[in-house]
Amino acid sequence: MKAASMDVEIAASLPQLHKKGKLTALRRVSALGRITYEKLRFEGDGTVKKQIIARYLSAEAEVQEDPSLSVPVTPENYNFKYKGKTALEGRETFLFAVSPRHKRRGVFRGELWIDSATFLRVQESGYLVKSPSILLKKLAFVRKYRIRNGIAVPEQEQNVVDTRLGVGRAELTVDFSNFAMDEALR
């Protein structure tokens, strides 16, 4: 997805420490695919801002800098096992179990829901097979997409991270809204 913008709300917490924070921003994707954020407002604990939200944003920036960390969900990178038709939020979908062909950073094991009418992804969930950091034990996620104008647009991403830092679990939810394509840049 290129030449687009959307509002983003990133809510994060460290439940064991009773700390929370929320960042509101405008996310822009240039015609070349570069992602930038215009931070509008932050509320909450500074530890959450620095240790969870800032790390999430820097991990996204790292993927931009090193394209090998962005592994497309394609037959070249994953094995797919058809599990059947199912309904997801009132939409008929095909459900697949996915597993990476090679264990490396950026790949996951989990499930993928494909819309039966458009053949676009509407949800993926699972866990990263290789931790992106020595400080993290396991990262599980659910990514939801909404189909708009023939493309799968991110709607929400939920992440749960088990850390090695003695702070327990970290939770992060990213909500995307007000998606707009910049036709002048396409």
PyMOL commands that place a pseudoatom at each C-alpha (Angstrom):
pseudoatom trace, name=CA, resn=MET, resi=1, chain=A, elem=C, hetatm=0, pos=[0.000, 0.000, 0.000]
pseudoatom trace, name=CA, resn=LYS, resi=2, chain=A, elem=C, hetatm=0, pos=[1.602, 3.242, -1.167]
pseudoatom trace, name=CA, resn=ALA, resi=3, chain=A, elem=C, hetatm=0, pos=[0.562, 6.909, -1.370]
pseudoatom trace, name=CA, resn=ALA, resi=4, chain=A, elem=C, hetatm=0, pos=[-1.886, 6.666, 1.521]
pseudoatom trace, name=CA, resn=SER, resi=5, chain=A, elem=C, hetatm=0, pos=[-2.556, 8.147, 4.930]
pseudoatom trace, name=CA, resn=MET, resi=6, chain=A, elem=C, hetatm=0, pos=[-4.547, 7.132, 7.974]
pseudoatom trace, name=CA, resn=ASP, resi=7, chain=A, elem=C, hetatm=0, pos=[-5.104, 8.074, 11.586]
pseudoatom trace, name=CA, resn=VAL, resi=8, chain=A, elem=C, hetatm=0, pos=[-3.447, 5.762, 14.092]
pseudoatom trace, name=CA, resn=GLU, resi=9, chain=A, elem=C, hetatm=0, pos=[-4.079, 5.219, 17.784]
pseudoatom trace, name=CA, resn=ILE, resi=10, chain=A, elem=C, hetatm=0, pos=[-1.450, 3.111, 19.543]
pseudoatom trace, name=CA, resn=ALA, resi=11, chain=A, elem=C, hetatm=0, pos=[-2.502, 1.955, 23.019]
pseudoatom trace, name=CA, resn=ALA, resi=12, chain=A, elem=C, hetatm=0, pos=[0.037, 0.044, 25.093]
pseudoatom trace, name=CA, resn=SER, resi=13, chain=A, elem=C, hetatm=0, pos=[0.265, -1.309, 28.606]
pseudoatom trace, name=CA, resn=LEU, resi=14, chain=A, elem=C, hetatm=0, pos=[2.413, -3.175, 31.087]
pseudoatom trace, name=CA, resn=PRO, resi=15, chain=A, elem=C, hetatm=0, pos=[-0.367, -4.887, 33.084]
pseudoatom trace, name=CA, resn=GLN, resi=16, chain=A, elem=C, hetatm=0, pos=[1.936, -6.245, 35.811]
pseudoatom trace, name=CA, resn=LEU, resi=17, chain=A, elem=C, hetatm=0, pos=[3.191, -2.704, 36.527]
pseudoatom trace, name=CA, resn=HIS, resi=18, chain=A, elem=C, hetatm=0, pos=[-0.260, -1.071, 36.032]
pseudoatom trace, name=CA, resn=LYS, resi=19, chain=A, elem=C, hetatm=0, pos=[1.167, 1.327, 33.426]
pseudoatom trace, name=CA, resn=LYS, resi=20, chain=A, elem=C, hetatm=0, pos=[-0.612, 2.495, 30.277]
pseudoatom trace, name=CA, resn=GLY, resi=21, chain=A, elem=C, hetatm=0, pos=[-0.133, 4.959, 27.472]
pseudoatom trace, name=CA, resn=LYS, resi=22, chain=A, elem=C, hetatm=0, pos=[-1.776, 6.022, 24.223]
pseudoatom trace, name=CA, resn=LEU, resi=23, chain=A, elem=C, hetatm=0, pos=[-0.294, 7.771, 21.188]
pseudoatom trace, name=CA, resn=THR, resi=24, chain=A, elem=C, hetatm=0, pos=[-2.449, 9.406, 18.524]
pseudoatom trace, name=CA, resn=ALA, resi=25, chain=A, elem=C, hetatm=0, pos=[-0.746, 10.103, 15.203]
pseudoatom trace, name=CA, resn=LEU, resi=26, chain=A, elem=C, hetatm=0, pos=[-1.169, 10.536, 11.477]
pseudoatom trace, name=CA, resn=ARG, resi=27, chain=A, elem=C, hetatm=0, pos=[0.537, 7.747, 9.515]
pseudoatom trace, name=CA, resn=ARG, resi=28, chain=A, elem=C, hetatm=0, pos=[1.623, 8.505, 5.963]
pseudoatom trace, name=CA, resn=VAL, resi=29, chain=A, elem=C, hetatm=0, pos=[2.918, 6.072, 3.364]
pseudoatom trace, name=CA, resn=SER, resi=30, chain=A, elem=C, hetatm=0, pos=[4.734, 7.785, 0.505]
pseudoatom trace, name=CA, resn=ALA, resi=31, chain=A, elem=C, hetatm=0, pos=[4.490, 6.776, -3.160]
pseudoatom trace, name=CA, resn=LEU, resi=32, chain=A, elem=C, hetatm=0, pos=[7.764, 4.882, -2.612]
pseudoatom trace, name=CA, resn=GLY, resi=33, chain=A, elem=C, hetatm=0, pos=[6.416, 3.056, 0.461]
pseudoatom trace, name=CA, resn=ARG, resi=34, chain=A, elem=C, hetatm=0, pos=[8.238, 5.047, 3.169]
pseudoatom trace, name=CA, resn=ILE, resi=35, chain=A, elem=C, hetatm=0, pos=[6.198, 5.256, 6.373]
pseudoatom trace, name=CA, resn=THR, resi=36, chain=A, elem=C, hetatm=0, pos=[6.277, 8.380, 8.541]
pseudoatom trace, name=CA, resn=TYR, resi=37, chain=A, elem=C, hetatm=0, pos=[4.302, 9.419, 11.604]
pseudoatom trace, name=CA, resn=GLU, resi=38, chain=A, elem=C, hetatm=0, pos=[3.143, 12.857, 12.635]
pseudoatom trace, name=CA, resn=LYS, resi=39, chain=A, elem=C, hetatm=0, pos=[2.676, 12.471, 16.369]
pseudoatom trace, name=CA, resn=LEU, resi=40, chain=A, elem=C, hetatm=0, pos=[-0.322, 14.434, 17.544]
pseudoatom trace, name=CA, resn=ARG, resi=41, chain=A, elem=C, hetatm=0, pos=[-0.816, 13.547, 21.215]
pseudoatom trace, name=CA, resn=PHE, resi=42, chain=A, elem=C, hetatm=0, pos=[0.446, 11.195, 23.919]
pseudoatom trace, name=CA, resn=GLU, resi=43, chain=A, elem=C, hetatm=0, pos=[-1.298, 10.431, 27.202]
pseudoatom trace, name=CA, resn=GLY, resi=44, chain=A, elem=C, hetatm=0, pos=[-0.041, 8.147, 29.927]
pseudoatom trace, name=CA, resn=ASP, resi=45, chain=A, elem=C, hetatm=0, pos=[3.122, 6.764, 31.437]
pseudoatom trace, name=CA, resn=GLY, resi=46, chain=A, elem=C, hetatm=0, pos=[6.515, 7.705, 29.976]
pseudoatom trace, name=CA, resn=THR, resi=47, chain=A, elem=C, hetatm=0, pos=[7.871, 4.174, 30.462]
pseudoatom trace, name=CA, resn=VAL, resi=48, chain=A, elem=C, hetatm=0, pos=[5.168, 2.805, 28.193]
pseudoatom trace, name=CA, resn=LYS, resi=49, chain=A, elem=C, hetatm=0, pos=[5.943, 5.504, 25.632]
pseudoatom trace, name=CA, resn=LYS, resi=50, chain=A, elem=C, hetatm=0, pos=[9.680, 4.773, 25.606]
pseudoatom trace, name=CA, resn=GLN, resi=51, chain=A, elem=C, hetatm=0, pos=[9.750, 1.023, 26.150]
pseudoatom trace, name=CA, resn=ILE, resi=52, chain=A, elem=C, hetatm=0, pos=[6.742, -0.159, 24.136]
pseudoatom trace, name=CA, resn=ILE, resi=53, chain=A, elem=C, hetatm=0, pos=[5.419, 2.434, 21.691]
pseudoatom trace, name=CA, resn=ALA, resi=54, chain=A, elem=C, hetatm=0, pos=[8.825, 3.820, 20.680]
pseudoatom trace, name=CA, resn=ARG, resi=55, chain=A, elem=C, hetatm=0, pos=[10.170, 0.275, 20.192]
pseudoatom trace, name=CA, resn=TYR, resi=56, chain=A, elem=C, hetatm=0, pos=[7.180, -0.617, 18.017]
pseudoatom trace, name=CA, resn=LEU, resi=57, chain=A, elem=C, hetatm=0, pos=[7.759, 2.450, 15.835]
pseudoatom trace, name=CA, resn=SER, resi=58, chain=A, elem=C, hetatm=0, pos=[11.506, 1.793, 15.609]
pseudoatom trace, name=CA, resn=ALA, resi=59, chain=A, elem=C, hetatm=0, pos=[10.858, -1.856, 14.645]
pseudoatom trace, name=CA, resn=GLU, resi=60, chain=A, elem=C, hetatm=0, pos=[8.633, -0.624, 11.812]
pseudoatom trace, name=CA, resn=ALA, resi=61, chain=A, elem=C, hetatm=0, pos=[11.399, 1.781, 10.731]
pseudoatom trace, name=CA, resn=GLU, resi=62, chain=A, elem=C, hetatm=0, pos=[13.947, -1.072, 10.862]
pseudoatom trace, name=CA, resn=VAL, resi=63, chain=A, elem=C, hetatm=0, pos=[11.806, -3.132, 8.471]
pseudoatom trace, name=CA, resn=GLN, resi=64, chain=A, elem=C, hetatm=0, pos=[11.814, -0.164, 6.063]
pseudoatom trace, name=CA, resn=GLU, resi=65, chain=A, elem=C, hetatm=0, pos=[15.604, 0.071, 6.234]
pseudoatom trace, name=CA, resn=ASP, resi=66, chain=A, elem=C, hetatm=0, pos=[16.161, -3.688, 5.807]
pseudoatom trace, name=CA, resn=PRO, resi=67, chain=A, elem=C, hetatm=0, pos=[13.652, -5.134, 3.286]
pseudoatom trace, name=CA, resn=SER, resi=68, chain=A, elem=C, hetatm=0, pos=[14.760, -8.696, 4.135]
pseudoatom trace, name=CA, resn=LEU, resi=69, chain=A, elem=C, hetatm=0, pos=[12.848, -8.309, 7.443]
pseudoatom trace, name=CA, resn=SER, resi=70, chain=A, elem=C, hetatm=0, pos=[9.583, -7.821, 5.553]
pseudoatom trace, name=CA, resn=VAL, resi=71, chain=A, elem=C, hetatm=0, pos=[8.655, -11.294, 4.408]
pseudoatom trace, name=CA, resn=PRO, resi=72, chain=A, elem=C, hetatm=0, pos=[5.571, -11.444, 2.151]
pseudoatom trace, name=CA, resn=VAL, resi=73, chain=A, elem=C, hetatm=0, pos=[3.011, -14.143, 2.904]
pseudoatom trace, name=CA, resn=THR, resi=74, chain=A, elem=C, hetatm=0, pos=[3.532, -15.987, -0.384]
pseudoatom trace, name=CA, resn=PRO, resi=75, chain=A, elem=C, hetatm=0, pos=[4.163, -19.626, -1.401]
pseudoatom trace, name=CA, resn=GLU, resi=76, chain=A, elem=C, hetatm=0, pos=[7.877, -18.789, -1.777]
pseudoatom trace, name=CA, resn=ASN, resi=77, chain=A, elem=C, hetatm=0, pos=[8.086, -18.006, 1.951]
pseudoatom trace, name=CA, resn=TYR, resi=78, chain=A, elem=C, hetatm=0, pos=[5.308, -20.088, 3.545]
pseudoatom trace, name=CA, resn=ASN, resi=79, chain=A, elem=C, hetatm=0, pos=[3.585, -23.451, 3.452]
pseudoatom trace, name=CA, resn=PHE, resi=80, chain=A, elem=C, hetatm=0, pos=[-0.218, -23.241, 3.376]
pseudoatom trace, name=CA, resn=LYS, resi=81, chain=A, elem=C, hetatm=0, pos=[-2.649, -25.877, 4.608]
pseudoatom trace, name=CA, resn=TYR, resi=82, chain=A, elem=C, hetatm=0, pos=[-6.304, -25.343, 3.761]
pseudoatom trace, name=CA, resn=LYS, resi=83, chain=A, elem=C, hetatm=0, pos=[-8.485, -25.762, 6.872]
pseudoatom trace, name=CA, resn=GLY, resi=84, chain=A, elem=C, hetatm=0, pos=[-11.890, -25.040, 5.308]
pseudoatom trace, name=CA, resn=LYS, resi=85, chain=A, elem=C, hetatm=0, pos=[-14.496, -22.346, 4.888]
pseudoatom trace, name=CA, resn=THR, resi=86, chain=A, elem=C, hetatm=0, pos=[-15.487, -20.294, 7.892]
pseudoatom trace, name=CA, resn=ALA, resi=87, chain=A, elem=C, hetatm=0, pos=[-17.298, -17.080, 8.728]
pseudoatom trace, name=CA, resn=LEU, resi=88, chain=A, elem=C, hetatm=0, pos=[-15.335, -14.168, 10.127]
pseudoatom trace, name=CA, resn=GLU, resi=89, chain=A, elem=C, hetatm=0, pos=[-17.266, -11.086, 11.235]
pseudoatom trace, name=CA, resn=GLY, resi=90, chain=A, elem=C, hetatm=0, pos=[-20.151, -11.977, 8.910]
pseudoatom trace, name=CA, resn=ARG, resi=91, chain=A, elem=C, hetatm=0, pos=[-17.894, -12.549, 5.910]
pseudoatom trace, name=CA, resn=GLU, resi=92, chain=A, elem=C, hetatm=0, pos=[-17.337, -15.953, 4.271]
pseudoatom trace, name=CA, resn=THR, resi=93, chain=A, elem=C, hetatm=0, pos=[-13.632, -16.765, 4.309]
pseudoatom trace, name=CA, resn=PHE, resi=94, chain=A, elem=C, hetatm=0, pos=[-11.143, -19.505, 3.519]
pseudoatom trace, name=CA, resn=LEU, resi=95, chain=A, elem=C, hetatm=0, pos=[-8.976, -20.413, 6.500]
pseudoatom trace, name=CA, resn=PHE, resi=96, chain=A, elem=C, hetatm=0, pos=[-5.362, -21.526, 6.050]
pseudoatom trace, name=CA, resn=ALA, resi=97, chain=A, elem=C, hetatm=0, pos=[-2.722, -22.668, 8.519]
pseudoatom trace, name=CA, resn=VAL, resi=98, chain=A, elem=C, hetatm=0, pos=[0.575, -21.042, 7.559]
pseudoatom trace, name=CA, resn=SER, resi=99, chain=A, elem=C, hetatm=0, pos=[4.086, -22.050, 8.504]
pseudoatom trace, name=CA, resn=PRO, resi=100, chain=A, elem=C, hetatm=0, pos=[7.347, -20.559, 7.285]
pseudoatom trace, name=CA, resn=ARG, resi=101, chain=A, elem=C, hetatm=0, pos=[9.534, -22.473, 4.850]
pseudoatom trace, name=CA, resn=HIS, resi=102, chain=A, elem=C, hetatm=0, pos=[12.634, -21.214, 6.699]
pseudoatom trace, name=CA, resn=LYS, resi=103, chain=A, elem=C, hetatm=0, pos=[13.062, -20.122, 10.313]
pseudoatom trace, name=CA, resn=ARG, resi=104, chain=A, elem=C, hetatm=0, pos=[14.287, -16.527, 10.186]
pseudoatom trace, name=CA, resn=ARG, resi=105, chain=A, elem=C, hetatm=0, pos=[13.463, -13.073, 11.501]
pseudoatom trace, name=CA, resn=GLY, resi=106, chain=A, elem=C, hetatm=0, pos=[10.165, -11.641, 10.325]
pseudoatom trace, name=CA, resn=VAL, resi=107, chain=A, elem=C, hetatm=0, pos=[8.262, -14.886, 9.666]
pseudoatom trace, name=CA, resn=PHE, resi=108, chain=A, elem=C, hetatm=0, pos=[5.353, -16.285, 11.653]
pseudoatom trace, name=CA, resn=ARG, resi=109, chain=A, elem=C, hetatm=0, pos=[3.427, -19.478, 12.268]
pseudoatom trace, name=CA, resn=GLY, resi=110, chain=A, elem=C, hetatm=0, pos=[-0.331, -19.137, 12.512]
pseudoatom trace, name=CA, resn=GLU, resi=111, chain=A, elem=C, hetatm=0, pos=[-3.513, -18.722, 10.520]
pseudoatom trace, name=CA, resn=LEU, resi=112, chain=A, elem=C, hetatm=0, pos=[-4.647, -16.635, 7.569]
pseudoatom trace, name=CA, resn=TRP, resi=113, chain=A, elem=C, hetatm=0, pos=[-8.248, -15.779, 6.608]
pseudoatom trace, name=CA, resn=ILE, resi=114, chain=A, elem=C, hetatm=0, pos=[-8.893, -14.954, 2.943]
pseudoatom trace, name=CA, resn=ASP, resi=115, chain=A, elem=C, hetatm=0, pos=[-12.166, -13.364, 1.825]
pseudoatom trace, name=CA, resn=SER, resi=116, chain=A, elem=C, hetatm=0, pos=[-13.977, -15.829, -0.449]
pseudoatom trace, name=CA, resn=ALA, resi=117, chain=A, elem=C, hetatm=0, pos=[-15.397, -13.080, -2.720]
pseudoatom trace, name=CA, resn=THR, resi=118, chain=A, elem=C, hetatm=0, pos=[-12.276, -10.940, -3.282]
pseudoatom trace, name=CA, resn=PHE, resi=119, chain=A, elem=C, hetatm=0, pos=[-9.463, -13.352, -2.343]
pseudoatom trace, name=CA, resn=LEU, resi=120, chain=A, elem=C, hetatm=0, pos=[-7.917, -10.625, -0.175]
pseudoatom trace, name=CA, resn=ARG, resi=121, chain=A, elem=C, hetatm=0, pos=[-6.698, -11.246, 3.371]
pseudoatom trace, name=CA, resn=VAL, resi=122, chain=A, elem=C, hetatm=0, pos=[-9.023, -10.125, 6.121]
pseudoatom trace, name=CA, resn=GLN, resi=123, chain=A, elem=C, hetatm=0, pos=[-7.120, -11.446, 9.135]
pseudoatom trace, name=CA, resn=GLU, resi=124, chain=A, elem=C, hetatm=0, pos=[-3.872, -13.117, 10.104]
pseudoatom trace, name=CA, resn=SER, resi=125, chain=A, elem=C, hetatm=0, pos=[-2.776, -14.295, 13.515]
pseudoatom trace, name=CA, resn=GLY, resi=126, chain=A, elem=C, hetatm=0, pos=[0.050, -16.226, 15.054]
pseudoatom trace, name=CA, resn=TYR, resi=127, chain=A, elem=C, hetatm=0, pos=[3.451, -15.713, 16.590]
pseudoatom trace, name=CA, resn=LEU, resi=128, chain=A, elem=C, hetatm=0, pos=[6.900, -14.840, 15.292]
pseudoatom trace, name=CA, resn=VAL, resi=129, chain=A, elem=C, hetatm=0, pos=[9.043, -17.970, 15.008]
pseudoatom trace, name=CA, resn=LYS, resi=130, chain=A, elem=C, hetatm=0, pos=[12.216, -16.051, 15.842]
pseudoatom trace, name=CA, resn=SER, resi=131, chain=A, elem=C, hetatm=0, pos=[12.236, -13.332, 18.464]
pseudoatom trace, name=CA, resn=PRO, resi=132, chain=A, elem=C, hetatm=0, pos=[13.213, -9.920, 17.060]
pseudoatom trace, name=CA, resn=SER, resi=133, chain=A, elem=C, hetatm=0, pos=[15.175, -9.142, 20.240]
pseudoatom trace, name=CA, resn=ILE, resi=134, chain=A, elem=C, hetatm=0, pos=[17.033, -10.956, 22.990]
pseudoatom trace, name=CA, resn=LEU, resi=135, chain=A, elem=C, hetatm=0, pos=[14.809, -9.035, 25.421]
pseudoatom trace, name=CA, resn=LEU, resi=136, chain=A, elem=C, hetatm=0, pos=[11.638, -10.722, 24.115]
pseudoatom trace, name=CA, resn=LYS, resi=137, chain=A, elem=C, hetatm=0, pos=[10.548, -14.308, 24.684]
pseudoatom trace, name=CA, resn=LYS, resi=138, chain=A, elem=C, hetatm=0, pos=[7.534, -14.517, 22.405]
pseudoatom trace, name=CA, resn=LEU, resi=139, chain=A, elem=C, hetatm=0, pos=[5.508, -12.127, 20.254]
pseudoatom trace, name=CA, resn=ALA, resi=140, chain=A, elem=C, hetatm=0, pos=[1.935, -13.127, 19.358]
pseudoatom trace, name=CA, resn=PHE, resi=141, chain=A, elem=C, hetatm=0, pos=[-0.302, -11.012, 17.140]
pseudoatom trace, name=CA, resn=VAL, resi=142, chain=A, elem=C, hetatm=0, pos=[-3.644, -10.615, 15.408]
pseudoatom trace, name=CA, resn=ARG, resi=143, chain=A, elem=C, hetatm=0, pos=[-3.895, -8.325, 12.356]
pseudoatom trace, name=CA, resn=LYS, resi=144, chain=A, elem=C, hetatm=0, pos=[-7.304, -7.385, 10.980]
pseudoatom trace, name=CA, resn=TYR, resi=145, chain=A, elem=C, hetatm=0, pos=[-7.945, -5.842, 7.563]
pseudoatom trace, name=CA, resn=ARG, resi=146, chain=A, elem=C, hetatm=0, pos=[-10.945, -4.128, 5.976]
pseudoatom trace, name=CA, resn=ILE, resi=147, chain=A, elem=C, hetatm=0, pos=[-11.497, -4.410, 2.217]
pseudoatom trace, name=CA, resn=ARG, resi=148, chain=A, elem=C, hetatm=0, pos=[-11.829, -0.974, 0.608]
pseudoatom trace, name=CA, resn=ASN, resi=149, chain=A, elem=C, hetatm=0, pos=[-11.741, -0.186, -3.085]
pseudoatom trace, name=CA, resn=GLY, resi=150, chain=A, elem=C, hetatm=0, pos=[-10.219, -3.553, -3.945]
pseudoatom trace, name=CA, resn=ILE, resi=151, chain=A, elem=C, hetatm=0, pos=[-7.390, -3.545, -1.396]
pseudoatom trace, name=CA, resn=ALA, resi=152, chain=A, elem=C, hetatm=0, pos=[-6.946, -4.957, 2.120]
pseudoatom trace, name=CA, resn=VAL, resi=153, chain=A, elem=C, hetatm=0, pos=[-6.504, -1.947, 4.403]
pseudoatom trace, name=CA, resn=PRO, resi=154, chain=A, elem=C, hetatm=0, pos=[-5.148, -2.417, 7.941]
pseudoatom trace, name=CA, resn=GLU, resi=155, chain=A, elem=C, hetatm=0, pos=[-7.838, -1.948, 10.558]
pseudoatom trace, name=CA, resn=GLN, resi=156, chain=A, elem=C, hetatm=0, pos=[-6.290, -3.203, 13.801]
pseudoatom trace, name=CA, resn=GLU, resi=157, chain=A, elem=C, hetatm=0, pos=[-3.172, -4.934, 15.054]
pseudoatom trace, name=CA, resn=GLN, resi=158, chain=A, elem=C, hetatm=0, pos=[-2.974, -6.516, 18.498]
pseudoatom trace, name=CA, resn=ASN, resi=159, chain=A, elem=C, hetatm=0, pos=[0.370, -7.637, 19.911]
pseudoatom trace, name=CA, resn=VAL, resi=160, chain=A, elem=C, hetatm=0, pos=[1.174, -9.463, 23.129]
pseudoatom trace, name=CA, resn=VAL, resi=161, chain=A, elem=C, hetatm=0, pos=[4.832, -9.744, 24.033]
pseudoatom trace, name=CA, resn=ASP, resi=162, chain=A, elem=C, hetatm=0, pos=[6.329, -11.851, 26.806]
pseudoatom trace, name=CA, resn=THR, resi=163, chain=A, elem=C, hetatm=0, pos=[9.465, -10.012, 27.904]
pseudoatom trace, name=CA, resn=ARG, resi=164, chain=A, elem=C, hetatm=0, pos=[12.649, -11.054, 29.680]
pseudoatom trace, name=CA, resn=LEU, resi=165, chain=A, elem=C, hetatm=0, pos=[12.892, -7.723, 31.481]
pseudoatom trace, name=CA, resn=GLY, resi=166, chain=A, elem=C, hetatm=0, pos=[11.016, -8.678, 34.628]
pseudoatom trace, name=CA, resn=VAL, resi=167, chain=A, elem=C, hetatm=0, pos=[8.100, -6.445, 33.643]
pseudoatom trace, name=CA, resn=GLY, resi=168, chain=A, elem=C, hetatm=0, pos=[6.004, -9.374, 32.459]
pseudoatom trace, name=CA, resn=ARG, resi=169, chain=A, elem=C, hetatm=0, pos=[3.736, -9.090, 29.481]
pseudoatom trace, name=CA, resn=ALA, resi=170, chain=A, elem=C, hetatm=0, pos=[3.529, -6.025, 27.265]
pseudoatom trace, name=CA, resn=GLU, resi=171, chain=A, elem=C, hetatm=0, pos=[0.346, -5.420, 25.285]
pseudoatom trace, name=CA, resn=LEU, resi=172, chain=A, elem=C, hetatm=0, pos=[-0.002, -3.137, 22.275]
pseudoatom trace, name=CA, resn=THR, resi=173, chain=A, elem=C, hetatm=0, pos=[-3.065, -2.398, 20.133]
pseudoatom trace, name=CA, resn=VAL, resi=174, chain=A, elem=C, hetatm=0, pos=[-2.877, -0.274, 16.996]
pseudoatom trace, name=CA, resn=ASP, resi=175, chain=A, elem=C, hetatm=0, pos=[-6.152, 0.998, 15.562]
pseudoatom trace, name=CA, resn=PHE, resi=176, chain=A, elem=C, hetatm=0, pos=[-6.158, 2.447, 12.033]
pseudoatom trace, name=CA, resn=SER, resi=177, chain=A, elem=C, hetatm=0, pos=[-8.945, 4.754, 10.835]
pseudoatom trace, name=CA, resn=ASN, resi=178, chain=A, elem=C, hetatm=0, pos=[-9.752, 7.408, 8.210]
pseudoatom trace, name=CA, resn=PHE, resi=179, chain=A, elem=C, hetatm=0, pos=[-7.807, 5.640, 5.492]
pseudoatom trace, name=CA, resn=ALA, resi=180, chain=A, elem=C, hetatm=0, pos=[-7.279, 7.781, 2.375]
pseudoatom trace, name=CA, resn=MET, resi=181, chain=A, elem=C, hetatm=0, pos=[-5.399, 7.196, -0.873]
pseudoatom trace, name=CA, resn=ASP, resi=182, chain=A, elem=C, hetatm=0, pos=[-3.450, 10.146, -2.272]
pseudoatom trace, name=CA, resn=GLU, resi=183, chain=A, elem=C, hetatm=0, pos=[-4.354, 9.816, -5.939]
pseudoatom trace, name=CA, resn=ALA, resi=184, chain=A, elem=C, hetatm=0, pos=[-1.992, 12.671, -6.883]
pseudoatom trace, name=CA, resn=LEU, resi=185, chain=A, elem=C, hetatm=0, pos=[0.997, 10.532, -5.782]
pseudoatom trace, name=CA, resn=ARG, resi=186, chain=A, elem=C, hetatm=0, pos=[-0.074, 7.280, -7.442]
for i in range(1, 186): cmd.bond("trace and resi %d" % i, "trace and resi %d" % (i + 1))
show_as sticks, trace
zoom trace
